[in-house]
């Protein structure tokens, strides 16, 4: 490294990214990475038909190019625009994965960036998986290093740390050496941005954030491959990311890269809403399974940690409102016994049961819950019934967390639900098979053709 300091976070990260190899990854890591790939591609299919997704795809359609697939569309384009489009659709419905400590969504910036370059550069499936592992490591280490100050200052880590993850994944696909990777990280980091102001009015910018991060990472790696250099102290330098984007930071995440691998600690979402809302939904669904009905409810109090308690808005005017509202998530889950994609249609707020329950929900931040966060994402739901009973349930690890993982069957069912508007049943099963067997795919371009819905739906994954 040109700075001569191998303890600087950029140097540590560049060394890890350039050296990580699929042959060194054990089966639990590879299994988690395949699940992440299935989950993110499913999220892209779901996002294609959204307002934000369709507008972004119309924009990407204005660019000429035939290198990289736009998932869910019979369309190809130049790599960084494919990354932009797929990163946006992956996050368009907030069904993509996340990481608790990072408070970020790694898959939506990392996987579109890796796919966008893996196709034109003839990467095989194992190279793709390796790139994804590297990208997750970069997103999570960078975001964990600056949280919670980063979020408190208004930054969205999916957008900011996502740039580093996308650049890491892209660098691994291009097989950049350590120095080139550091320059790619530098070029990506200098593009980092993304603010939480989207919460004010439900702006589409939230959906744009991982797409822009994926695009930034692809451009950064492609430029670094030409010899275009970036600041190789972008993370730890005096004017680098850690000091510029947080009032306080911790460099230790860069000292334990791959121990454990970040992709194994990421969560998959069973519900299409903000992760801070999942614990309360788990709780009320469990109560309903035990026999409680909407008519039994007199009041609902949700006690949780500070960041989750901010999501107490009960005025539902649009999709983002619904997905970011803890009262709505609790109300619709309890009213219907379900928290699937269709339930988060904002029109459901007018349903008699949902509307009444919305008025019953109060949200409170408590010191007991704050003490458990961020190691867990806790919530206690307390229901006072019309019969005068008090029912209480604590959830510390919502479904989908590493401590409470979704099964392979649950991941597949989620994929089928998310892709049903875009793929025919036969296509869905073929794409699922191809994604699970990605290790044996000799050329990711064949996988890309299937993801875009072009030609034969059967993907040749080779002889392995």
TIDRENKOL-674682 format. One record per residue (C-alpha): x, y, z; residue number from 0; residue in one letter. Coordinates in Angstrom, 1 decimal, decimal comma. Example, Ala and Ser with C-alpha at 12.3 -4.5 7.8 and 13.67 -1.06 7.14 Angstrom:
2
<<12,3 -4,5 7,8> 0 "A"> <<13,7 -1,1 7,1> 1 "S"> 
This chain:
464
<<0,0 0,0 0,0> 0 "X"> <<1,3 3,4 -0,9> 1 "X"> <<0,6 4,9 2,6> 2 "X"> <<2,9 2,3 4,2> 3 "X"> <<0,4 1,6 7,0> 4 "X"> <<-1,0 -1,9 7,0> 5 "X"> <<-3,1 -1,1 10,1> 6 "X"> <<-5,1 1,6 8,3> 7 "X"> <<-8,7 0,2 7,7> 8 "X"> <<-8,6 0,7 3,9> 9 "X"> <<-5,4 -1,4 3,7> 10 "X"> <<-6,8 -4,1 5,9> 11 "X"> <<-10,0 -4,3 3,8> 12 "X"> <<-8,2 -4,2 0,5> 13 "X"> <<-5,9 -7,0 1,6> 14 "X"> <<-8,9 -9,1 2,7> 15 "X"> <<-10,9 -8,5 -0,5> 16 "X"> <<-8,1 -9,3 -2,9> 17 "X"> <<-7,1 -12,5 -1,0> 18 "X"> <<-10,5 -14,1 -0,1> 19 "X"> <<-11,0 -17,3 -2,1> 20 "X"> <<-14,0 -19,5 -2,6> 21 "X"> <<-11,9 -22,6 -1,7> 22 "X"> <<-11,3 -21,2 1,7> 23 "X"> <<-15,0 -20,7 2,5> 24 "X"> <<-16,8 -23,5 4,4> 25 "X"> <<-20,3 -24,8 3,7> 26 "X"> <<-22,1 -22,6 6,2> 27 "X"> <<-20,6 -19,5 4,6> 28 "X"> <<-21,5 -20,7 1,1> 29 "X"> <<-25,0 -21,7 2,2> 30 "X"> <<-25,6 -18,3 3,7> 31 "X"> <<-24,3 -16,7 0,5> 32 "X"> <<-26,6 -18,7 -1,8> 33 "X"> <<-29,5 -17,8 0,4> 34 "X"> <<-28,5 -14,1 0,1> 35 "X"> <<-28,4 -14,5 -3,6> 36 "X"> <<-31,8 -16,1 -3,8> 37 "X"> <<-33,3 -13,6 -1,5> 38 "X"> <<-31,9 -10,5 -3,3> 39 "X"> <<-32,9 -11,8 -6,8> 40 "X"> <<-36,4 -12,4 -5,5> 41 "X"> <<-36,5 -8,9 -4,1> 42 "X"> <<-35,5 -7,6 -7,6> 43 "X"> <<-38,4 -9,4 -9,2> 44 "X"> <<-40,8 -7,9 -6,7> 45 "X"> <<-39,4 -4,4 -7,3> 46 "X"> <<-39,8 -4,5 -11,0> 47 "X"> <<-43,6 -3,8 -10,8> 48 "X"> <<-43,4 -1,0 -8,3> 49 "X"> <<-43,6 2,7 -9,2> 50 "X"> <<-40,0 3,4 -8,2> 51 "X"> <<-38,8 0,2 -9,9> 52 "X"> <<-40,7 0,9 -13,2> 53 "X"> <<-39,4 4,4 -13,3> 54 "X"> <<-35,8 3,3 -12,8> 55 "X"> <<-36,1 0,6 -15,4> 56 "X"> <<-37,5 3,1 -17,9> 57 "X"> <<-34,5 5,3 -17,2> 58 "X"> <<-32,1 2,4 -17,6> 59 "X"> <<-33,8 1,6 -20,9> 60 "X"> <<-32,4 4,9 -22,3> 61 "X"> <<-28,8 3,5 -22,3> 62 "X"> <<-27,4 1,4 -25,0> 63 "X"> <<-25,4 -1,7 -24,1> 64 "X"> <<-25,6 -5,4 -24,1> 65 "X"> <<-23,2 -6,5 -21,3> 66 "X"> <<-25,3 -7,0 -18,2> 67 "X"> <<-28,8 -8,2 -17,3> 68 "X"> <<-31,6 -6,1 -15,9> 69 "X"> <<-33,3 -8,7 -13,7> 70 "X"> <<-36,9 -9,4 -14,6> 71 "X"> <<-36,7 -7,7 -17,9> 72 "X"> <<-35,8 -8,8 -21,4> 73 "X"> <<-33,2 -6,0 -21,4> 74 "X"> <<-29,5 -5,7 -21,1> 75 "X"> <<-27,4 -2,6 -20,6> 76 "X"> <<-24,0 -1,3 -19,6> 77 "X"> <<-22,7 -2,7 -16,2> 78 "X"> <<-23,0 0,3 -14,0> 79 "X"> <<-26,6 1,0 -15,2> 80 "X"> <<-27,6 -2,6 -14,7> 81 "X"> <<-26,2 -2,3 -11,1> 82 "X"> <<-28,2 0,9 -10,6> 83 "X"> <<-31,4 -0,7 -11,9> 84 "X"> <<-31,1 -4,0 -10,0> 85 "X"> <<-30,0 -2,3 -6,8> 86 "X"> <<-33,0 -0,1 -6,9> 87 "X"> <<-35,5 -2,8 -7,6> 88 "X"> <<-33,9 -5,0 -4,9> 89 "X"> <<-34,8 -2,3 -2,3> 90 "X"> <<-38,1 -1,1 -3,9> 91 "X"> <<-40,3 -3,0 -1,5> 92 "X"> <<-38,0 -3,2 1,5> 93 "X"> <<-37,9 -7,0 1,4> 94 "X"> <<-34,1 -7,3 1,0> 95 "X"> <<-31,8 -8,6 3,7> 96 "X"> <<-30,0 -6,7 6,4> 97 "X"> <<-27,4 -6,7 9,1> 98 "X"> <<-28,4 -5,8 12,7> 99 "X"> <<-25,2 -4,2 13,9> 100 "X"> <<-24,6 -2,3 10,6> 101 "X"> <<-28,2 -1,1 10,4> 102 "X"> <<-27,8 -1,6 6,6> 103 "X"> <<-29,0 -3,8 3,8> 104 "X"> <<-25,9 -5,4 2,3> 105 "X"> <<-27,5 -7,5 -0,5> 106 "X"> <<-29,1 -4,8 -2,5> 107 "X"> <<-25,9 -2,9 -3,3> 108 "X"> <<-23,5 -5,8 -3,3> 109 "X"> <<-25,2 -8,5 -5,3> 110 "X"> <<-26,3 -6,2 -8,2> 111 "X"> <<-22,7 -4,9 -8,5> 112 "X"> <<-21,3 -8,4 -8,5> 113 "X"> <<-23,7 -9,7 -11,1> 114 "X"> <<-23,3 -6,6 -13,3> 115 "X"> <<-19,6 -7,4 -13,8> 116 "X"> <<-19,6 -11,1 -13,5> 117 "X"> <<-21,6 -11,5 -16,7> 118 "X"> <<-19,4 -9,5 -19,1> 119 "X"> <<-16,2 -10,7 -17,6> 120 "X"> <<-17,0 -14,4 -17,8> 121 "X"> <<-16,9 -15,1 -14,1> 122 "X"> <<-18,1 -18,5 -12,9> 123 "X"> <<-20,5 -19,1 -10,1> 124 "X"> <<-17,8 -19,6 -7,4> 125 "X"> <<-16,2 -16,3 -8,3> 126 "X"> <<-19,6 -14,7 -8,0> 127 "X"> <<-20,1 -16,2 -4,5> 128 "X"> <<-16,6 -15,1 -3,5> 129 "X"> <<-17,3 -11,5 -4,6> 130 "X"> <<-20,6 -11,4 -2,7> 131 "X"> <<-18,8 -12,6 0,5> 132 "X"> <<-16,2 -9,9 0,1> 133 "X"> <<-18,8 -7,3 -0,5> 134 "X"> <<-20,8 -8,2 2,6> 135 "X"> <<-17,7 -8,0 4,6> 136 "X"> <<-17,0 -4,4 3,4> 137 "X"> <<-20,5 -3,1 3,9> 138 "X"> <<-20,8 -4,5 7,4> 139 "X"> <<-17,3 -3,6 8,7> 140 "X"> <<-17,7 0,0 7,4> 141 "X"> <<-21,2 0,5 8,8> 142 "X"> <<-20,6 -1,2 12,1> 143 "X"> <<-17,5 1,0 12,5> 144 "X"> <<-19,6 4,2 12,4> 145 "X"> <<-22,9 3,2 14,0> 146 "X"> <<-24,8 4,5 15,9> 147 "X"> <<-23,4 8,0 15,3> 148 "X"> <<-23,8 7,6 11,6> 149 "X"> <<-27,5 7,1 11,8> 150 "X"> <<-27,9 9,7 14,4> 151 "X"> <<-26,4 12,2 12,0> 152 "X"> <<-29,0 11,3 9,4> 153 "X"> <<-27,0 9,0 7,1> 154 "X"> <<-28,4 5,8 5,6> 155 "X"> <<-25,7 3,2 5,8> 156 "X"> <<-27,1 1,1 3,0> 157 "X"> <<-26,2 4,0 0,7> 158 "X"> <<-22,9 5,1 2,3> 159 "X"> <<-21,3 1,8 3,4> 160 "X"> <<-23,0 0,2 0,4> 161 "X"> <<-20,6 2,0 -1,9> 162 "X"> <<-17,7 0,2 -0,2> 163 "X"> <<-19,4 -3,2 -0,4> 164 "X"> <<-20,2 -2,8 -4,1> 165 "X"> <<-16,7 -1,7 -4,8> 166 "X"> <<-15,3 -4,7 -2,9> 167 "X"> <<-17,5 -7,1 -4,8> 168 "X"> <<-16,7 -5,6 -8,1> 169 "X"> <<-13,0 -5,5 -7,4> 170 "X"> <<-13,1 -9,3 -6,6> 171 "X"> <<-14,9 -10,1 -9,8> 172 "X"> <<-12,3 -8,1 -11,8> 173 "X"> <<-9,5 -9,8 -9,8> 174 "X"> <<-7,9 -6,5 -8,9> 175 "X"> <<-4,8 -6,8 -6,7> 176 "X"> <<-4,5 -5,2 -3,3> 177 "X"> <<-3,4 -1,8 -4,5> 178 "X"> <<-6,0 -1,6 -7,2> 179 "X"> <<-8,7 -2,7 -4,7> 180 "X"> <<-7,6 0,1 -2,3> 181 "X"> <<-8,0 2,6 -5,1> 182 "X"> <<-11,4 1,2 -6,0> 183 "X"> <<-12,5 1,5 -2,4> 184 "X"> <<-11,2 5,1 -2,4> 185 "X"> <<-13,1 6,0 -5,5> 186 "X"> <<-16,2 4,4 -4,1> 187 "X"> <<-15,9 6,1 -0,7> 188 "X"> <<-15,6 9,5 -2,2> 189 "X"> <<-19,0 9,0 -3,8> 190 "X"> <<-20,7 7,9 -0,5> 191 "X"> <<-23,9 9,7 0,4> 192 "X"> <<-27,5 9,0 1,4> 193 "X"> <<-29,7 10,7 3,9> 194 "X"> <<-32,7 9,6 5,9> 195 "X"> <<-34,7 12,6 5,0> 196 "X"> <<-36,8 10,2 2,8> 197 "X"> <<-38,8 9,4 5,9> 198 "X"> <<-40,3 12,9 5,9> 199 "X"> <<-42,6 12,3 2,9> 200 "X"> <<-42,0 8,8 1,7> 201 "X"> <<-39,5 9,7 -1,0> 202 "X"> <<-38,3 7,2 -3,6> 203 "X"> <<-34,8 8,2 -2,7> 204 "X"> <<-34,7 5,3 -0,2> 205 "X"> <<-35,1 2,9 -3,1> 206 "X"> <<-32,5 4,7 -5,1> 207 "X"> <<-29,8 4,5 -2,4> 208 "X"> <<-28,6 0,9 -2,9> 209 "X"> <<-28,8 1,3 -6,6> 210 "X"> <<-26,6 4,3 -6,5> 211 "X"> <<-24,2 2,6 -4,2> 212 "X"> <<-24,0 -0,5 -6,6> 213 "X"> <<-23,4 1,9 -9,5> 214 "X"> <<-20,7 3,7 -7,6> 215 "X"> <<-18,9 0,5 -6,7> 216 "X"> <<-19,0 -0,8 -10,3> 217 "X"> <<-17,6 2,5 -11,7> 218 "X"> <<-15,0 2,6 -9,0> 219 "X"> <<-13,6 -0,9 -9,7> 220 "X"> <<-13,7 -0,4 -13,5> 221 "X"> <<-11,8 2,9 -13,2> 222 "X"> <<-9,3 1,3 -10,7> 223 "X"> <<-8,7 -1,5 -13,2> 224 "X"> <<-7,5 1,2 -15,8> 225 "X"> <<-5,0 2,7 -13,3> 226 "X"> <<-7,3 5,5 -12,2> 227 "X"> <<-6,4 6,0 -8,6> 228 "X"> <<-8,4 6,9 -5,5> 229 "X"> <<-7,4 7,8 -2,0> 230 "X"> <<-6,1 4,6 -0,5> 231 "X"> <<-6,7 5,9 3,0> 232 "X"> <<-10,4 6,7 2,3> 233 "X"> <<-11,6 5,0 5,5> 234 "X"> <<-9,1 6,0 8,2> 235 "X"> <<-7,4 9,1 6,8> 236 "X"> <<-7,7 12,5 8,5> 237 "X"> <<-10,5 13,5 6,1> 238 "X"> <<-11,6 9,9 5,5> 239 "X"> <<-15,0 8,3 5,9> 240 "X"> <<-14,8 7,3 9,5> 241 "X"> <<-14,1 10,8 10,8> 242 "X"> <<-16,2 12,6 8,2> 243 "X"> <<-19,4 10,5 8,6> 244 "X"> <<-19,5 9,9 12,4> 245 "X"> <<-18,9 11,7 15,6> 246 "X"> <<-17,4 8,5 17,0> 247 "X"> <<-16,1 5,4 15,4> 248 "X"> <<-14,6 2,0 16,1> 249 "X"> <<-11,9 0,5 13,9> 250 "X"> <<-12,0 -3,0 15,4> 251 "X"> <<-14,4 -4,4 12,7> 252 "X"> <<-11,5 -4,1 10,2> 253 "X"> <<-9,3 -6,1 12,5> 254 "X"> <<-11,5 -9,2 12,5> 255 "X"> <<-12,7 -9,4 8,9> 256 "X"> <<-14,1 -12,8 8,2> 257 "X"> <<-14,3 -13,7 11,8> 258 "X"> <<-17,1 -14,5 11,5> 259 "X"> <<-18,1 -13,8 7,9> 260 "X"> <<-20,7 -11,0 7,8> 261 "X"> <<-22,9 -12,9 5,4> 262 "X"> <<-23,5 -15,5 8,0> 263 "X"> <<-24,7 -12,8 10,5> 264 "X"> <<-27,1 -11,1 8,1> 265 "X"> <<-30,8 -11,6 8,4> 266 "X"> <<-33,4 -12,4 5,8> 267 "X"> <<-36,7 -10,6 6,1> 268 "X"> <<-39,9 -12,7 6,5> 269 "X"> <<-42,0 -9,5 6,3> 270 "X"> <<-41,8 -6,6 3,7> 271 "X"> <<-41,3 -3,8 6,2> 272 "X"> <<-38,6 -2,1 8,3> 273 "X"> <<-36,6 -4,7 10,3> 274 "X"> <<-37,3 -2,7 13,5> 275 "X"> <<-41,0 -3,7 13,2> 276 "X"> <<-40,4 -7,5 12,8> 277 "X"> <<-40,2 -8,3 16,5> 278 "X"> <<-43,6 -6,8 17,3> 279 "X"> <<-45,1 -8,6 14,3> 280 "X"> <<-43,6 -11,9 15,5> 281 "X"> <<-45,2 -11,3 18,9> 282 "X"> <<-48,7 -10,5 17,8> 283 "X"> <<-48,7 -13,4 15,2> 284 "X"> <<-47,7 -15,7 18,1> 285 "X"> <<-50,5 -14,3 20,3> 286 "X"> <<-53,0 -14,8 17,5> 287 "X"> <<-51,9 -18,4 17,0> 288 "X"> <<-52,5 -18,9 20,7> 289 "X"> <<-56,2 -17,8 20,2> 290 "X"> <<-56,3 -14,1 20,6> 291 "X"> <<-58,5 -12,3 18,1> 292 "X"> <<-58,8 -8,7 17,0> 293 "X"> <<-62,0 -8,4 18,9> 294 "X"> <<-60,2 -9,3 22,2> 295 "X"> <<-58,0 -6,3 22,0> 296 "X"> <<-58,6 -3,2 24,1> 297 "X"> <<-55,1 -1,8 23,9> 298 "X"> <<-51,6 -2,7 22,6> 299 "X"> <<-48,4 -1,2 24,1> 300 "X"> <<-45,1 -2,0 22,3> 301 "X"> <<-42,0 -1,4 24,4> 302 "X"> <<-38,8 -1,3 22,3> 303 "X"> <<-35,5 0,4 21,8> 304 "X"> <<-35,0 4,0 20,6> 305 "X"> <<-34,5 3,5 16,9> 306 "X"> <<-37,6 1,3 16,6> 307 "X"> <<-39,7 3,6 18,7> 308 "X"> <<-39,2 6,3 16,1> 309 "X"> <<-41,3 4,3 13,8> 310 "X"> <<-44,5 5,2 15,6> 311 "X"> <<-46,3 6,9 12,8> 312 "X"> <<-49,9 5,7 12,4> 313 "X"> <<-50,9 8,0 9,5> 314 "X"> <<-50,6 5,8 6,4> 315 "X"> <<-50,7 7,6 3,1> 316 "X"> <<-48,3 5,6 0,9> 317 "X"> <<-46,4 2,3 0,7> 318 "X"> <<-43,3 3,7 2,6> 319 "X"> <<-45,5 4,9 5,4> 320 "X"> <<-47,0 1,4 5,7> 321 "X"> <<-43,6 -0,3 5,7> 322 "X"> <<-42,1 2,1 8,2> 323 "X"> <<-45,0 2,1 10,6> 324 "X"> <<-44,8 -0,1 13,7> 325 "X"> <<-48,4 0,5 14,6> 326 "X"> <<-49,5 -0,5 11,1> 327 "X"> <<-47,4 -3,6 11,0> 328 "X"> <<-48,8 -4,8 14,3> 329 "X"> <<-52,4 -3,9 13,3> 330 "X"> <<-52,4 -5,6 9,9> 331 "X"> <<-50,6 -8,7 11,2> 332 "X"> <<-53,1 -9,1 14,2> 333 "X"> <<-56,1 -8,3 12,0> 334 "X"> <<-55,3 -10,7 9,2> 335 "X"> <<-52,9 -13,3 10,8> 336 "X"> <<-50,5 -12,5 8,0> 337 "X"> <<-47,7 -10,0 7,2> 338 "X"> <<-47,1 -10,9 3,5> 339 "X"> <<-46,4 -8,4 0,8> 340 "X"> <<-50,1 -7,9 -0,1> 341 "X"> <<-50,9 -6,9 3,4> 342 "X"> <<-48,7 -3,8 3,3> 343 "X"> <<-50,9 -2,1 0,6> 344 "X"> <<-51,6 1,2 2,2> 345 "X"> <<-55,3 0,9 1,3> 346 "X"> <<-55,5 -1,8 4,0> 347 "X"> <<-55,2 0,9 6,6> 348 "X"> <<-58,9 1,7 5,9> 349 "X"> <<-60,0 -1,9 6,8> 350 "X"> <<-62,3 -1,7 9,9> 351 "X"> <<-60,2 -4,1 12,0> 352 "X"> <<-56,9 -2,6 10,9> 353 "X"> <<-58,1 0,9 11,5> 354 "X"> <<-59,4 0,1 15,0> 355 "X"> <<-56,2 -1,7 16,0> 356 "X"> <<-54,1 1,2 14,6> 357 "X"> <<-55,8 3,4 17,1> 358 "X"> <<-55,1 0,9 19,9> 359 "X"> <<-51,3 0,8 19,5> 360 "X"> <<-48,9 2,9 21,5> 361 "X"> <<-45,1 2,7 21,2> 362 "X"> <<-42,7 3,4 24,0> 363 "X"> <<-38,9 3,5 24,2> 364 "X"> <<-37,6 1,9 27,4> 365 "X"> <<-34,2 1,6 29,0> 366 "X"> <<-34,6 -2,1 29,4> 367 "X"> <<-35,0 -2,5 25,6> 368 "X"> <<-32,2 0,0 24,9> 369 "X"> <<-29,9 -2,1 27,1> 370 "X"> <<-30,5 -5,1 24,8> 371 "X"> <<-29,9 -3,3 21,5> 372 "X"> <<-28,0 -3,6 19,1> 373 "X"> <<-26,9 -7,1 20,2> 374 "X"> <<-30,6 -8,0 19,8> 375 "X"> <<-33,6 -6,2 18,3> 376 "X"> <<-36,0 -6,6 21,2> 377 "X"> <<-39,7 -5,7 21,6> 378 "X"> <<-42,2 -6,5 24,3> 379 "X"> <<-45,8 -6,4 23,2> 380 "X"> <<-48,4 -6,0 26,0> 381 "X"> <<-52,0 -6,5 25,2> 382 "X"> <<-54,9 -5,5 27,5> 383 "X"> <<-57,9 -7,5 26,5> 384 "X"> <<-61,6 -6,5 26,6> 385 "X"> <<-62,0 -9,2 29,3> 386 "X"> <<-59,4 -7,4 31,5> 387 "X"> <<-56,6 -9,8 30,9> 388 "X"> <<-53,0 -8,7 30,3> 389 "X"> <<-51,0 -10,7 27,7> 390 "X"> <<-47,3 -10,1 27,3> 391 "X"> <<-44,7 -11,4 24,9> 392 "X"> <<-41,0 -10,6 24,5> 393 "X"> <<-39,1 -11,1 21,2> 394 "X"> <<-35,3 -10,6 21,1> 395 "X"> <<-34,4 -12,2 17,9> 396 "X"> <<-37,0 -11,7 15,2> 397 "X"> <<-37,5 -14,5 12,6> 398 "X"> <<-34,8 -14,5 9,9> 399 "X"> <<-32,0 -13,5 12,3> 400 "X"> <<-28,8 -15,6 12,4> 401 "X"> <<-30,1 -16,8 15,8> 402 "X"> <<-33,6 -17,6 14,3> 403 "X"> <<-32,8 -18,3 10,6> 404 "X"> <<-35,3 -18,9 7,8> 405 "X"> <<-35,2 -22,4 6,5> 406 "X"> <<-34,3 -23,2 2,9> 407 "X"> <<-38,0 -23,9 2,3> 408 "X"> <<-39,0 -20,5 3,8> 409 "X"> <<-36,5 -18,8 1,6> 410 "X"> <<-37,9 -20,5 -1,5> 411 "X"> <<-41,5 -19,7 -0,5> 412 "X"> <<-40,5 -16,1 -0,1> 413 "X"> <<-38,9 -16,1 -3,6> 414 "X"> <<-42,0 -17,6 -5,2> 415 "X"> <<-44,2 -15,0 -3,6> 416 "X"> <<-41,9 -12,1 -4,6> 417 "X"> <<-41,5 -13,3 -8,2> 418 "X"> <<-45,0 -14,4 -9,0> 419 "X"> <<-45,9 -11,2 -10,9> 420 "X"> <<-42,9 -11,5 -13,2> 421 "X"> <<-42,2 -15,2 -13,7> 422 "X"> <<-44,3 -18,1 -14,8> 423 "X"> <<-44,3 -21,1 -12,3> 424 "X"> <<-41,9 -23,1 -14,5> 425 "X"> <<-39,6 -20,2 -14,8> 426 "X"> <<-39,6 -19,6 -11,0> 427 "X"> <<-38,5 -23,2 -10,3> 428 "X"> <<-35,8 -23,1 -13,0> 429 "X"> <<-34,4 -19,9 -11,7> 430 "X"> <<-34,5 -21,2 -8,1> 431 "X"> <<-32,6 -24,3 -9,2> 432 "X"> <<-30,0 -22,3 -11,0> 433 "X"> <<-29,4 -20,0 -8,0> 434 "X"> <<-29,1 -22,9 -5,6> 435 "X"> <<-26,6 -24,6 -8,0> 436 "X"> <<-24,6 -21,4 -8,7> 437 "X"> <<-21,4 -23,0 -7,5> 438 "X"> <<-21,4 -25,2 -10,6> 439 "X"> <<-22,2 -22,5 -13,1> 440 "X"> <<-19,3 -22,2 -15,5> 441 "X"> <<-20,4 -18,8 -16,8> 442 "X"> <<-22,6 -16,3 -15,0> 443 "X"> <<-23,8 -14,9 -18,3> 444 "X"> <<-26,0 -18,0 -18,6> 445 "X"> <<-27,5 -17,3 -15,2> 446 "X"> <<-28,0 -13,7 -16,2> 447 "X"> <<-30,0 -14,7 -19,3> 448 "X"> <<-32,3 -16,7 -17,1> 449 "X"> <<-32,7 -13,9 -14,6> 450 "X"> <<-33,8 -11,6 -17,3> 451 "X"> <<-36,4 -14,0 -18,6> 452 "X"> <<-34,7 -14,4 -22,0> 453 "X"> <<-34,6 -17,6 -24,1> 454 "X"> <<-34,6 -21,1 -22,6> 455 "X"> <<-35,5 -21,1 -18,9> 456 "X"> <<-33,2 -24,1 -18,2> 457 "X"> <<-29,7 -23,0 -17,1> 458 "X"> <<-26,7 -25,1 -18,0> 459 "X"> <<-24,7 -25,2 -14,8> 460 "X"> <<-22,0 -27,5 -16,1> 461 "X"> <<-20,9 -31,0 -15,1> 462 "X"> <<-20,0 -30,4 -11,4> 463 "X"> 
